[in-house]
Amino acid sequence: MSSLSRRRLFTAAAGVAVAAAAPRMVFAQAMAPAGAFKLPALAYPYNALEPHIDAKTMEIHNTRHHQAFVTNLNNFAKDNPQIAEKPIADVLANLSALPDTIRTGVRNSMGGHANHTMFWEIMGPNGGKAGGEVLAAIDRDLGGMEKMTNDFNAAGGRVFGSGWVFVNVAKDGKLSMETRPNQDNPMMDGKLALFGNDVWEHAYYLNYQNRRPDYLKAWWNTVNWTKISERYAAAKAGKLAV
Amino acid sequence: MTFTLPALPYAYDALAPHMSKETLEFHHDKHHQAYVTNGNNLLKGSEFEGKSLEEIVKGSFGKNAPLFNNAGQHYNHLHFWNWMKPNGGGDKLPGKLAKQIDSDLGGLEKFKTDFAAAGVGQFGSGWAWLSVKNGKLEISKTANGESPLVHGATPILGVDVWEHSYYIDYRNRRPDYLKAFVDHLVNWEYVESLYSKVA
């Protein structure tokens, strides 16, 4: 048996253990140093997005990669409590105001924290279809669902190295699409992500390896349009935090 | 010149357990192959057609991002396969290089620590390097397909810290991958051969 098929078996076994998966996340939170920044709990188990995103990828992505950003932020906040006292949008929009010693670290870790907090929120099982105001905005601003999806996948495919592809929402509800490298977030330029997809290799490598286009295509099956509609309404009301 | 994918200088399973057969299959046959294929497509009809790989890498940097990304990664990977060997690493370095590491970088142990730290500190995809600039050794890190070549230096050792290089074997544990690379994989004879050309 190849190591690939062994891993798939392991992944499948991990997927069955739903009850065991959820407490692991709580454990990871409990292990984090005390601090203002916290790893948000997922609203669904790690295997809920299979077969599009496997349980092992979700677990490592959440409890290792995202947790590392949270841990780093709490460490920075020990000597620089101001980064925890202001809203994330304010800190990210004013990175130049931070001391040189922490600016890049906060950019990477707070960007990563914001990106992943949004990412977990806009995915889920049984995410439904786009409708209502969001669909109308996609039709109006991004040429309709099919064109938006194709453009989004193409943009994600063109990111060379690690990064994200976003659909942003302005205060008036207007949508726009962009990509950013590494863990940069639209808030760094005073914008706000409605939704986005992670194209760092860690987001898909166990399941898709070099086949990023396949991941980008499959990812739409995990999108929670109900949540995106809520975020759209919140953004227009000036109440969308990250 | 057109780019071609060379065969690995060892069997796919030769670097296990530090780098698995599966990782090398994807990394060499898929990732490196894609840089070769895309690079050749982008080279066609460009001002860089007919130039050497190093000329293409240096000339396209900051001018033609898609071509640079692919040509740069082709250059990096051509060397990367040779920067590793089965039962590599260790502390027996060719004399001249060992002396230079002592005088420029504070000794082999410090080099190993600092080189691995450069790799850990590269946020996102990229590389960590040992290169020669104006006769001196230096450690650096670069993003994505960049290398010291475009910063006036000659790379003599590099380690790929794109997640595709270690995710199957080490998942998020990049420090463990870098430790295995310096302790068990580095082909110091190849590093010395590059060093002797510029020193």
Interface residues (C-beta under 8 A of the other chain):
Chain A: S2 S3 L4 R7 I60 R64 H65 A68 T104 N108 F160 G161 S162 G163 P181 N182 Q183 W200 E201 H202 Y205 L206 Q209 N210
Chain B: S20 K21 E22 F26 K30 H31 A34 A65 N69 F123 G124 S125 G126 A143 N144 G145 W162 E163 H164 Y167 I168 R171 N172
